[in-house]
Amino acid sequence: MATRVSDPEAFDAPGKDVSSGIDEEMAAGMDEAERMAEEGVRRARRGFEDAYERTTRVAGKAYRDAIDFAYEKPAMAALVTFGAGLTMGYMLSGSKSRNYRGRIVPALATALADAVYEVFDGH
């Protein structure tokens, strides 16, 4: 035979306030969770800032190296530019078919025009 208790506090020790102990533990746990979350956010932010800094440094060096290469070997730079323009034009052209006239000719003309412009513009 089960007995139902309508007042759960009847089982508490006399003179002891259990709810305040639970509230204090919960508050301490929430403070600890907040501190851990803040530390996690700080670590993630530092990681992102470091990654951004390294990426900026590497991209800047690659850009300077490319400019130096173009000044030292302008003909090779024009051919590389031409090839890159041809490849990108071929990949990005709007036609779904792979026919010669619809994809290669416009890409070739655009790449050639860009390469000639770059060479004769003094870059």
C-alpha positions, 0 to 999 in steps of 0.5 A: 500500500503506497502512501502519498505525501503532500508535503515533501519538506516534511522529510527534511531535517528540522531546522535545516533550509535545504532550498537555500543550499540547492540555490547556492550550489546552482548559483556556483555551478552557473558561475563556473559554467559562465567562467568556462564559457568566457574562457572558451570564447577568449581562446576561440577569439585568440585562435581566429585572430592568430589565423587571420594574422598568419593568413594576412602575412602569407597572402601579402608575401605571395602577392609581393612574390607574384609582383616581383616575378612579373617584373623579372619575367614579364613574358612568362607572367603574360603566359600565366595570366593568359592560361589562367584567364583561358581556364577561368573563362572556360569554366565560368562560361554560361553555355552548358554544351561543350562545343568549340564556338560556344565556350572556347572562342569567347574564353580565348578572346577574353584571356588574350585581350586581358594578357595583352592589356596587362603587358602593354599597360606596363604592369 
